[in-house]
Amino acid sequence: MTGHRLFCHVRRVLELVATEPSVAARLLRTLAATVRDLDDRRTDATVRDVPARVATWLVRRCADGRAPLHPGHAGLGAEIGATRVSVNRALRPFERRGMIEIGAREVIVLDRPALARVAAFRTAAEYRTSVYPCRSGWFIVTTWRPLAPRSALSKQ
């Protein structure tokens, strides 16, 4: 049911969840996937550089080899937590390397595996966030543990 929206009264939704276990299970799966996606985006925006975030976005969106840019580069930047200028700076080297072709309101992905390597270089899995209680509240520590040598990017 991806891409569809249903509007109904909250009371009816609560009745369905209470009486239909399959509806409750589906709702929990959807909410869990949404939380995971939002957490990945938050981690990406705080610890990954713009080229890696742009590459990830392109890899996720180019099912048929094309990634539409309906709101333009500024919209892409807003979605990944970057400016239009930094998105342009990230796209140009990909184009020079032959990974993509920038068209009118779309990016054509020519070398998806190369983009995937850039996207995977510093993924959220490489970061570990720990939360520790302290007197003034919570202390959050994010550490990076490299999974691939820095030379992995040069093999593109």
C-alpha positions in Angstrom: 0.0 0.0 0.0 3.0 2.3 -0.5 2.1 5.7 -1.8 -1.5 5.6 -0.6 -3.0 7.7 2.1 -6.1 7.0 4.2 -7.7 9.6 6.4 -10.0 8.4 9.1 -11.0 9.4 12.6 -8.6 8.6 15.4 -11.2 6.7 17.3 -11.7 4.4 14.4 -8.0 3.7 14.1 -7.8 2.9 17.8 -10.7 0.5 17.4 -9.1 -1.3 14.5 -5.8 -1.6 16.3 -7.6 -3.0 19.4 -9.7 -5.5 17.5 -7.5 -6.5 14.5 -4.1 -7.9 15.4 -3.0 -7.8 11.8 -3.7 -4.0 11.7 -1.8 -3.5 14.9 1.2 -5.5 13.6 1.2 -3.7 10.3 1.1 -0.3 12.1 3.9 -1.3 14.4 6.1 -2.4 11.4 5.4 0.9 9.6 6.2 3.0 12.6 9.4 1.0 13.3 10.5 1.5 9.7 9.8 5.2 9.9 11.8 5.5 13.1 14.7 3.6 11.6 14.6 5.8 8.5 14.5 9.0 10.5 17.3 7.8 12.7 19.4 7.0 9.7 18.8 10.4 8.2 19.7 12.1 11.5 22.9 10.1 11.7 23.7 10.9 8.1 23.1 14.6 8.5 25.3 14.8 11.6 28.3 12.5 10.8 28.5 12.0 7.0 29.9 14.4 4.5 27.7 15.9 1.7 29.1 13.7 -1.2 28.3 10.5 0.7 24.8 11.8 1.5 24.2 12.8 -2.1 25.5 9.4 -3.3 23.2 7.6 -0.9 20.2 9.7 -2.0 21.0 8.9 -5.7 21.5 5.2 -5.1 18.2 5.0 -3.2 16.2 7.0 -5.8 17.6 5.6 -9.2 15.6 2.4 -9.6 15.3 2.9 -13.4 18.6 4.8 -13.7 17.1 8.2 -13.3 16.6 10.2 -10.1 14.1 13.0 -10.5 14.9 16.4 -8.9 11.4 17.9 -8.8 12.3 20.6 -6.4 15.8 21.0 -7.9 19.2 20.9 -6.2 17.8 23.1 -3.3 15.1 20.5 -2.6 17.7 17.7 -2.6 19.8 19.7 -0.2 16.9 20.3 2.1 16.1 16.6 2.1 19.7 15.6 3.0 20.5 18.5 5.3 22.8 20.5 2.9 22.7 23.7 0.9 22.1 23.9 -2.9 25.7 25.0 -3.3 27.2 22.0 -1.5 24.9 19.6 -3.4 26.2 21.1 -6.7 29.8 20.8 -5.4 29.1 17.1 -4.6 27.4 16.4 -8.0 30.1 17.9 -10.2 32.9 15.3 -9.3 30.5 12.5 -9.8 29.7 13.8 -13.3 33.4 14.3 -14.1 34.1 10.7 -13.1 31.4 9.4 -15.4 29.1 8.2 -12.5 26.2 10.5 -13.4 24.9 12.9 -16.0 23.1 16.0 -14.8 20.0 16.7 -16.8 17.1 19.1 -16.6 15.3 18.3 -13.3 16.9 14.9 -13.1 20.2 13.0 -12.5 20.9 10.1 -14.8 22.9 7.4 -12.9 25.5 5.9 -15.3 27.6 3.9 -12.8 25.5 2.8 -9.8 28.1 0.5 -8.3 30.6 3.4 -8.1 28.0 5.6 -6.4 27.2 2.8 -4.1 30.8 2.6 -3.1 30.9 6.3 -2.3 27.6 6.0 -0.4 28.8 3.0 1.6 32.2 4.5 2.5 31.0 6.2 5.7 27.6 4.7 6.5 25.8 5.0 9.7 27.0 1.5 10.6 30.5 2.9 11.0 29.3 5.1 13.8 28.4 4.1 17.3 26.3 6.4 19.5 26.3 5.9 23.2 24.2 7.8 25.7 25.4 8.2 29.2 23.6 9.8 32.2 25.3 12.7 33.9 24.4 15.3 36.5 23.2 17.8 33.9 21.1 15.4 31.9 22.5 13.1 29.2 25.9 12.9 27.6 25.9 11.6 24.0 29.1 10.3 22.4 29.4 9.4 18.8 32.5 7.5 17.7 33.6 6.5 14.3 35.1 3.1 13.5 36.4 2.7 9.9 35.2 -0.4 8.1 37.1 0.3 4.8 40.5 1.8 4.2 40.5 5.4 2.9 41.9 4.1 -0.4 38.5 2.5 -1.1 37.4 5.7 -2.7 40.4 5.8 -5.1 39.4 2.5 -6.6 36.5 4.1 -8.4 
